[in-house]
Amino acid sequence: MFFKRLRADIAAAKANDPAARNKFEILLTYPGVRALSFHRFANSLYKLRLKLLARMVSQWSRRVTGIEIHPAAKIAPGVFIDHGMGVVIGETAEVGTGTVLYQGCTLGGTGKETGKRHPTVGENCVISAGAKILGNITVGDFAKVGAGAVVLKDVPPHSTVVGVPGRVVRIAQKENLKE
């Protein structure tokens, strides 16, 4: 299972980064792929109720990669974190297959609420550099969040959100959808 997910993560990096030359280079030098591998290990420990050890692995990963992912976050295989320095993914966040996260983006909470308090990002989304998606909201499949946007409300599928606060500026027409 671990290696199947690792292969999906490497394939996502190869598909989304034109600078990626080969799978071996991706495995050894891409911090996003390494952070996801550490996360999958930490997540396994977390599910075994070894929460302190899981947090320790998570913090080690943060020091090594610059990417902070809570061990309880749910991240599908095939996610790509590009130039990941400063990416933060909170405890109850969920990220779907095919999603690309760029440097400095945050999938965070808005305060001290309990329960589900972080975003759910659908499949094949793009979260651009510096974007902040905050709270228990949903980003629909194939949505794009522009650089520096602060998203506090649900994002419909196939839409583009920009600005502070984030606002929908485009929803793809049905005839233009490529799924």
Summary of the structure (lengths in Angstrom):
residues: 179
radius of gyration: 15.6
end to end distance: 26.2
largest distance: 49.6
contacts: 609
relative contact order: 0.10
helix: 32%
strand: 22%
